[in-house]
Amino acid sequence: MTGIVDRIRDGGPDRRQAEIVDVLVEAFDHLMRADAAAFRRKFRKMAAAPFAFYRGTACLFYADMATDDDPWADERTSRVWIQGDLHAENFGTYMDSSGTLVFDVNDFDEAYLGSFTWDLRRLSASVALLAWSKAISDADIAELIGTYVRSYVAQVRQFAEHPGDELFKLQLDSTDGVLRDVLRSARLNTRVDLLDGLTTIEDYERRFRHSPGVRILGDAERAAVSESFDRYLHTIPESKRFGNDTYLVKDVVGRSGFGIGSAGLPAYNILVEGRTQALENDVVLSMKQGGVAAASRVVDDRRIRDYFRHEGHRTAVSQRALQAHADPWLGYTDLDGVGFVVSELSPYVNDLDWSDLTEPVEMAPVLGYLGRATAKMHCVSDSDSEQSLVDFQSEEAIAAVIGDGEEKLVSAMTEFGLRYAEQTREDHSLFVDAFRNGDIPGVDAAAPHR
C-alpha cells in the first residue's frame, strides 16, 4: 500500500503538480466553465489548509487509488456501497425516518460502489491530517487510526455473527461523551428556528427571505422547477409517503453558497406545507444537481454505470443503501435532462466539531464511534432501498476477507494514512502555487475586475 506514495514521489514535484491540475480539470471543467466564480471561491477555501484541500479533492484521491493493488478487494468486497468521501468532518446528526436522532455519516454526494478499504483509507488519511494540524505526534496518530480501524473490524464481525444490523444506531442511549453532547445539542434545535432563518411571514403565509445566496426565479424557470418537483414525488417509497397536502408547494427560490464539494452545482430551495397547515410545520426541501461521484471515474463497471438513470438517482439510491432509516423526503428528479437529488433541510443536523478536541485522549473515543458508524454504513441497507447491485451480505464478505488479519489491516491503514497525509500536505502546496499563478485552466486566481 505504500506504492501509491512511492509512485507519486518517483515522478517528482513538477509531474505531480501537472497531475493535480489535470485531475481537477478533468473532474470539474464543465462546472468551472459554467461558474468560474464559484470555483474561484472553492479553490480559495481549499488553499487555506491541507485538510480543506483534501476535502475538495476526492477526485485526486481516486485517481491515486486506481494505480494501487488492494489485497482486501475480491469479487465481492471490491463492489460494496461506500460513502466515497469519508473524512473526519463528514459525520453528524440527523433525524431518521423513525423519528430517532442518530449520529452517522451525513453526506452522500460521492456515494458509489467500490472497495470498502477506500473509505477506510480516506478516513485514516483525514485523521492524520487533522491530528497533524493539532501538532499531534505520528505515534499518537498511529494509535488514533488503529482505534478507528479496530472498532470498524469489531463492529463488522458483530454484524456478521448476529443478524439484525438494521437495528443498530448511535443514539442518545448508546453513546456518551462528545457524541452524546452533539446529539443533545441537536435535540435542542427546532423547526421554527430553521424556518425563521430562511423565511418570513407575509399576509399569513410563509415565503422565502430574499437574502444573500437566494436567487428569485422567473416564471419559466419556476414552472420548470415545479414540474420537476412533481416528478420527484413519484420517487418517494410508498411506505414513506405523507398525505398529498404535505407536498403542497408554497415558494421556490434558487440557491448558491453550498460547501466546497458542491461548487458550481445548481440548486433550489422548495417550501412545502408539511404535515399540517400550521405554519410551524412547514418544511424546506433542497433540490440540488447531482455531481459525478469521484469513485465512478475509476470503477470500470458498466453494470454499475448503467444502473443509474442520472446522478440525482445515484445519490438517492446510494443514500438509501447506506442508511438503515433514510430521510422520508429523500428522492430524485430531473430538470432539463440533468439529475437532481431532493432531501429535507433538517433542523436536526448538527455536525461533529473537531475544533475543541485537541488531545489524543479526547479524540480516541470519537474515532471508536466513527469506526462503528462506518461499519454500519457498509453493512446495512434501508428496507426501502431499491438497490439490487449488492446481492450478498456485505458484513460476511468483509469479515471473511479480513479473516484473522485484523492487525495487518490496521498496520496497512495506519501506514497509508500517515504517508498519504504527508503527500497531501505537499500536494496542497503544489495546488496553491498552480492556482495563484494561473496554471489551472478556466479558473483565474486573480480577483475579478469590478
N, C-alpha and C positions, 0 to 999 in steps of 0.2 A: 504493500500500500504506500510505501514511500516513493514508488516510482513516479507518481504524479509530480511531486515537487522536484524530484531529480530531473525529470524531463524539462520542466519549466526552467530550472537553473542552467541546464546544459545549453539552452537556446540563447541565454544572455538577456540583459535588460531591454535592449533595443527590440529584439524579436518579441519579447513578452509584451512590451508596450504596444507594438503593432497588432499583436494578437488580441489584446484587450479592446483596442479601438475596433478591430474587425468584428469581434463578437457583439459589441454594443451596436454597431451599425446594422449588422445582420438581424439582430433581435428587434431593434426599435426604429429602423429607418423610416418606415411608413408613418409611424406615430410622430417622429421628430419632424418630418415634413409637414404633417398636419398641424402641429402645435409646438413650434420650436421654443416658444417662451416657457411652456410647461416643462420641457426637458432642460432648459437652462436652470430653472428653479430646482428640478430634481437633481441635476448634476452638482449644483452648488451645495445642496444638502448632503450629497454623497461625499463631497470634498471635505466636509467638516471633520470627519474622523474615519479611521479604518472600519469600525463597526457599521457606520452609516453606508460606507461604500459596499461592504459585504451584503447588507440588506438589499441594496439596489442592483446587485449583480448575480442573481441566481443563474442567469444565462451563462455567465463565465464559469461558475461552479460546475454546471453540467457539461459545458464544453471540455472541462478538465476530466470529469468523470468518464467521458466517452472513451478516453485513452487508457483506462485502468482495467485490470483484471480483478474481479471481485470473487474471492474464494467462497463467499457465502451465498452467491447468486446461482441458484439452479433453475430448472424449468419453472418451478412454482414461485420461489422466493424472489425471483427477478421481476415478477409481474404481480405484486400486491399493490393495493391502494396506498399511496403515500401523500403526505401533505405537500411535499415538493419545495417548500421554502422554510424548512423548520429551523428557526433560530430562537434564541432565548427570549425575544420580545414578541413572539407570536403566540403567546398564551394569555388567557384571561378568563373572565366570567361571561356567562350568558344564561338566559332563562330558556330551558329546553321545552319541548312540546308538552311535557307532562307537568309543567309549572314549577320545576325544581331549578334552583340556582346551582349551576355547576361550574367548576373550573376545568378548562380544557384548552385545546388548540382552538384559536378563534379566527383564523384566516385561511381561506381555501382557494384563493385566486390561482395558485400554482399547482393545485392538486392534480395528480395523474397516477399512472401505474408505472412501477419501476422496482428497483431493488430496495428492500427495507433498510439496507445499510446506508443508502443515500440520505435518508432522514437522519440516521444516527450520526453520520459523518458531518452533515451540515450543522446539526445542533452542537456537536463536540467542538468544531472549529469556532462556532459563535461563542461558546463558553470560554474558550481560550482567549478570544479577542476581548470579550467583556472583562474577564479577570485581569488580563494584561493592562487594560485601561485603569484598573484599580491598583496597579503595582503589586499584584499577587504573584508569588514565585511560580516557576514552572513545576516544581514538586507539588505545590498545593493545587495547581491547575490540573495536574495529572490525577490527583485524588478526587477532585470535583468531577472530572469526566468519568472516572471509574465509578463513582457513586451513581451517576446518571445511567451508565450502561448496565451495571449490575441490577439496578432497580428495574430497568426495562426487561432484562432477561428473566428476572424472578416473576414479574407480572405475566409475561408471555407464557411461562411454564405453568403458572396458576390457571390461566385461561385454558391451556391445553389439557390440563388434568381435571379441571372442574368446569363443565359446560355451564352456560348461563352468563356469559361475559357481558351481555347487553344490560345486565342489572348493575354493573359496576359503574360508580360515579364518584368523582371527587367533589364532595358537597360539604355543607356545614357540619354534619355529624360524622364525617370521615376524614377530616383534615384538622390540622392545628397550626399554630404559629402564623407565619406570614400569609399562607394561603387562606387560612380561616379569616384573617383580617381583611384580605381582599374580598372575600365573599360577603363578609359582614358589611363592608363599605358599599358593595353593590346593592345590598338589600335595602340600604337607606335611600337609594335613588328612586325617583318617581317619574311616571309618565308625564305628569303635569309639568315638572321642571323641564323635561326634554321639549315638550310642546311649546312652553313659554319661550324657550330659547330660539326656536325655529319659526314660530308662527305668531300671529296676532289675531284678535277677535274684532271683526268688523260687522256691524249690523247683525249681531247674534250668531255669527258664523266664523269659523277659523279660516284663515288664509296664510300662506307663507309670507314671512317678512322679506322685504326687498333689501337684503343686506349684502355685504361683500361676499363674493363667491356664488351669488344667486343670479341666474340669468332668466329674464322674463321671455316667454315663448310667444312667437307669432301664431296666428290662427292655424296656419297649415301645419306647423311643427307640433302644436298642441294636439291637433286632430290625429296626426300620425302616432304620437305617443299614446293617445287614448286607445287607438285601435290595437297598438302593440300590447297595452295593458290587458285588453280583452282577451288576447291570445294567451297571455300569461296565466289567466285564471284556469285554463284547461290543463295546466301542467301541475297544479296542486293535487297531491294524492287525495283521493276521496275521503279517507279516514281523517284527514287534517283540514278539510274544508269547513268554514264557518257558514252562517246564513248569508244569503245573497246581499242583504243590505250592508253587511260588514265591508264589502268591497266597493261601495259607492264612492266614486272619485269626487273630492271637493276642490282640489287645486293641484297644479303641476308646475314645477319650475326646473330649469336646467341647473346643474351644479358643477362646481370646479373646486380645486384646492384639496384633493384627496392626497393620500400619503405617497411616499417615494415610489412604491410599486405600481401605482395606478396613474402615473403622469400621462397626459395626453388621451386618456380613455374617456369618451363622452359619458355623461351620467345625468340622471334626473332624480328628483325627489317627488314622490306622489303622496298626497294627503288623502286618506280614506276614512270612512265613517267609523270603523271599529265595531265592536260587538253591540253597542247601544248608541242611542242618539245623544247621550251625554257628551259634551264637548271634551271632557277629561279623558274619554276613552278613544279619541281619535288616534289613528296610527299613521306613522310616517314610514313609507317604503322607499328603499333605494333601488333604482333600476340602472345598472352600470354595465357598460360594454365589457364583455369578457375578453381578456387578453390571451395570448398564446402561452400555454404552460411551458416553462423553460425545459422541463424534463422531456416534453414531447419532441423537442428538437433532436434528442439523441436516442430516443426509443424508436427503433425502426421496426414497427409492428403494425402492419396495415389493418389487422383485425381490431386493434385498439383505435387507430386513427379513424377508421370508417364507422365506428360505433357511435361517435358523437355527431349530432346534427350541426353543431357550431360551438363556439367557446362558452357561450352562456349555458348551453345544455351541459357541456362538460363540467363546468363549475358546480352547477346544481346537483348533478348526478354524483359527482365526487364527494360533495359535502354530505349528501345523504348516506353515501357508502362509509364515510369516515366518522360519522356521528351516530350514536345509538338512538338519539331522540332529537332529530334536526328541527330547526325553525319551522313552525307550521306555515309561515308565509313564504318559505323558500320555493322558488320556481324559476322559470326562464321564458324568454320570448325572443322576438327578432324585430329589428327596426331597419328598414332599407336594406334588408338582406344580411344584416350583421347581428350576431347573437348577443343578448343581454341576459344578465342574471338579476333576479329580483329577490330581495330579502328585507326584513324589517330593520329599521334603525332603532335598535332596542335601547331603552333607558338603563338596562341592567348590565350593560357591557362595562367592565372595569378591568383594564389591562394590568398585568403584573409590572410593577415599577421596581427596577433594579437599583435605582439611584441611592437608596438608603441601605442596601445590602453591600457592605464594604469589606467584610471579613469572611474567609472561607467557612468558618463555623456557622455563619448566618446563611451562606449560600447553599451549603451541602443539603440540608433538609428540603429546600425548594427543588433542587435538582433531582432528589429522590422522587418527589411527586411528579416532576416533568417526565422522568423515565416511565412511571406508571401510566401517565396520560398518553405518552407516545405509544406504548404497548396497546392500550385500549383502542387508540385510533387505528392501528394496524390490524387489530383482531376483531373488531365489531362492525356490524353493518346495520343501519336503520331498517326496521321491518318493512318500511315503505319504500326502501331503495329499489329502483327499477333495474339496478345493475345486474348484469349476467356475465361480466368479464372475468370475475374471480369465482370459480365454481368449486372451490375447496376451502377447507378451514385454514385460514392464514396462520393461526396460532400453532397448529400442528406442524405446518410446513416450516415455520421459522424455528420452532423448538427443535425439530429434527435436524435442521441444517447446523444449528449451534451445537447440538449434542452435548458432550461433556467439555466442549472447548470454550466455556464462558470466559476464562481468563485470557485466552488467545484473542477473543473478540474485544475484550476490554483493552488489552495491550495495543491492538491494531487501531482501535478508535482513538485511543489516547495519543499515540504517536502521530496519527493523521491530524488530529485536532491541533496539536502543538505546531507541527510543521506547516500545515496549511494556513493557520493563523499568522505565522511568521511571513509566509508568502503573500498573504492578503495585505499585510502592512506594507510590504514592498510594492504590491500592485496598486495600492491606494496612492502612493507617492507617484507612480508612473502615470496613473489616471489623472491626477491633479495637474501634472506637467502637460499632459496631452490636451486636457481641456482648456487650461489657461492660455496655452499657446495656439489655440485654434486648430488643433490637429484632429478633432472629431467632426467629420463632415455633417453638415446640417444643424449644428448647434455651436454658435459663436459665443464664447465666454464673455466677450466684450459687452458692456451694458448697452441696451438698445438706445438709439438716439431719441431724444424727446422732441 
